[in-house]
Amino acid sequence: MNIKNTFPEPSSANEDGLLAVGGDLSVFTLIEAYSKGIFPWFDDTSPILWWSPDPRFILTPEQLVISKSLAQTIKSKKFEYRMDTAFEEVIHACSIAKRKDQPGTWITNDMEKAYIDLHHNGYAHSIETFHNGELAGGLYGVSLGGAFFGESMFQIKRDASKVALHYLVQQLKEWNFDFIDAQVPSDHMKRLGAKEIRRDAFLKMLKESLKKPTRKGKWEEEVREEV
């Protein structure tokens, strides 16, 4: 993957992980950022902010923790899961989801449009759960090489987003992915098995993961072809 060097080295980020300010949210810029362990995170009151925190928060497929109650929900087949069939609905639902101790959203209109564009170019993906034919929860993120960069999740029905994560992990295992980048620590992902690692260790893992081919395009169509 030929990436132009327009971002500073992640090691130059400040203590909070802020690395750069400004730029754009084009497909090229976003791919460059993610390939270097950098991601955008800002709101409507600020310019585009780029981050590379230390430590980093990741979930490897074998680390996923499934509680007994969640295992029962998965086994019950209460939720149907799909991939890349409702990306725009998922990212919009994530943008308006109410979150504890978070008065607004970082998924601005510009961010929403940028990731939809990234999805249309085959790099951003959604995993959706449906209940009785209605969208009940899901998550979305970016895929490069053997890495999946998780961006956000939402749920309308209890456990719907956790079930989506479970099915994502199962698919990533089958495709030999290395890890899901959860970016910054959260109690929710910690309970599901995510761990903190040093940024330099994360960047080494990422470098190796990017040697694998990127699975571009609609994942739902790819899974159907594999069946």
HUBELGI-V619934 format. One record per residue. PHI is phi as a letter, one per 30 degrees, with the letter a starting at -180 (999 if undefined). D_FIRST is the distance of its C-alpha to the first C-alpha in whole Angstrom. Layout:
BEGIN
{{PHI;D_FIRST} {PHI;D_FIRST}}
END
This chain:
BEGIN
{{999;0} {d;4} {c;6} {d;10} {d;12} {c;15} {c;16} {d;18} {d;18} {e;19} {d;22} {d;23} {d;24} {d;27} {e;29} {d;29} {j;25} {d;25} {c;22} {a;22} {b;24} {j;24} {i;21} {b;20} {c;19} {d;17} {e;14} {d;11} {d;13} {d;13} {d;10} {e;9} {d;13} {d;12} {d;9} {c;11} {i;14} {b;16} {b;18} {d;20} {a;24} {a;27} {b;30} {d;32} {c;34} {b;31} {d;28} {d;24} {c;24} {c;21} {b;21} {b;20} {d;23} {b;25} {d;26} {c;23} {c;24} {b;23} {b;24} {d;23} {e;24} {d;27} {d;28} {e;29} {c;33} {c;35} {d;39} {d;42} {d;42} {d;39} {e;39} {d;42} {d;40} {d;37} {d;40} {d;42} {h;39} {d;41} {c;37} {c;35} {c;31} {b;29} {b;25} {h;24} {c;27} {b;28} {e;25} {d;27} {d;30} {d;28} {d;27} {d;30} {d;32} {d;30} {d;31} {c;34} {d;35} {d;37} {b;36} {d;38} {i;39} {b;36} {d;38} {b;36} {b;32} {c;29} {d;27} {d;29} {e;29} {d;26} {d;24} {e;25} {d;24} {d;21} {d;20} {d;22} {d;19} {d;16} {d;18} {d;19} {c;15} {j;15} {c;13} {c;17} {b;19} {b;23} {c;25} {c;29} {c;32} {b;36} {b;39} {h;42} {i;39} {c;38} {d;35} {c;36} {l;33} {l;29} {a;26} {b;23} {a;19} {c;15} {c;13} {b;10} {h;10} {c;13} {b;14} {c;16} {c;17} {d;21} {c;22} {a;26} {b;28} {b;32} {a;35} {c;38} {c;39} {e;40} {i;37} {d;35} {d;32} {d;32} {d;33} {d;29} {d;28} {e;29} {d;28} {d;25} {d;25} {d;26} {d;24} {d;21} {e;23} {d;23} {c;20} {i;19} {d;17} {c;18} {a;19} {c;20} {d;19} {c;23} {i;22} {b;26} {e;29} {b;31} {d;34} {e;33} {d;30} {d;32} {d;34} {d;32} {j;30} {d;28} {b;28} {d;27} {b;25} {d;24} {e;21} {d;20} {d;21} {d;19} {d;16} {d;16} {d;16} {d;13} {e;11} {d;12} {d;12} {d;8} {d;9} {d;10} {d;9} {d;10} {d;13} {d;13} {j;17} {d;20} {d;21} {d;24} {d;24} {d;22} {d;24} {d;27} {d;26} {d;26} {d;29}}
END
